[in-house]
Amino acid sequence: MSKKATEAVKVMVRVRPLNKSELAMGGKSVVKVNPKDLTVEISNPNETNGIAKKFTYDAVYDVDS
């Protein structure tokens, strides 16, 4: 490979829907996907202050994709 060639890793994320057993146990999604700005926010369900960690990717896909 020549020195002028560049390589880039693209990271794509797909959030899966909760399965039947998770729903039966009362599980709730803690992930919010924003495809417009390519971000995923993960919140802590035990915290009420609304602080979430936000991550940016090359592509993001919600549970409906």
RODO-2510 file (C-alpha; in nm, 4 decimals, decimal comma):
residues 65
     n   res          X          Y          Z
     1     m     0,0000     0,0000     0,0000
     2     s     0,1350     0,3414    -0,0866
     3     k     0,1880     0,6085     0,1744
     4     k    -0,0660     0,8329     0,0028
     5     a    -0,3512     0,5865     0,0492
     6     t    -0,5570     0,6400     0,3594
     7     e    -0,7771     0,3999     0,5443
     8     a    -1,0741     0,4875     0,7557
     9     v    -1,2896     0,2756     0,9784
    10     k    -1,6571     0,3606     0,9656
    11     v    -1,8632     0,2766     1,2718
    12     m    -2,2344     0,2115     1,2356
    13     v    -2,4757     0,1331     1,5180
    14     r    -2,8144    -0,0357     1,5106
    15     v    -3,0239    -0,0385     1,8263
    16     r    -3,2215    -0,3578     1,8622
    17     p    -3,5741    -0,3629     2,0023
    18     l    -3,6371    -0,5111     2,3444
    19     n    -3,7169    -0,8818     2,3251
    20     k    -4,0241    -1,0525     2,4763
    21     s    -3,8476    -1,1516     2,7938
    22     e    -3,7136    -0,8002     2,8527
    23     l    -4,0604    -0,6534     2,7960
    24     a    -4,2186    -0,9147     3,0268
    25     m    -3,9812    -0,8103     3,3052
    26     g    -4,0870    -0,4469     3,2609
    27     g    -3,7700    -0,3415     3,0814
    28     k    -3,7567    -0,0008     2,9164
    29     s    -3,5173     0,1260     2,6545
    30     v    -3,2432     0,3570     2,7798
    31     v    -3,1201     0,4369     2,4285
    32     k    -3,2311     0,7299     2,2126
    33     v    -3,1223     0,7420     1,8498
    34     n    -3,1040     1,0656     1,6531
    35     p    -3,0367     0,9786     1,2877
    36     k    -3,0222     1,3457     1,1844
    37     d    -2,7094     1,4236     1,3857
    38     l    -2,5844     1,0607     1,3915
    39     t    -2,5897     1,0341     1,7706
    40     v    -2,6964     0,7798     2,0285
    41     e    -2,7786     0,8839     2,3858
    42     i    -2,7670     0,6329     2,6669
    43     s    -2,9324     0,7274     2,9948
    44     n    -2,9140     0,5679     3,3372
    45     p    -3,2656     0,4626     3,4431
    46     n    -3,1665     0,4942     3,8098
    47     e    -3,0846     0,8641     3,7797
    48     t    -3,3571     1,1267     3,7641
    49     n    -3,1363     1,4210     3,6629
    50     g    -3,1651     1,3340     3,2937
    51     i    -2,7913     1,3230     3,2263
    52     a    -2,7135     1,0938     2,9348
    53     k    -2,3944     0,9940     2,7608
    54     k    -2,3931     1,0950     2,3967
    55     f    -2,1956     0,9191     2,1247
    56     t    -2,1535     1,0114     1,7567
    57     y    -2,1145     0,7530     1,4795
    58     d    -2,0848     0,7436     1,1020
    59     a    -2,4369     0,5985     1,0786
    60     v    -2,7083     0,5130     1,3320
    61     y    -3,0196     0,3007     1,2932
    62     d    -3,3183     0,2844     1,5274
    63     v    -3,5179    -0,0232     1,6276
    64     d    -3,7411     0,0205     1,3205
    65     s    -3,4627    -0,0254     1,0671
***
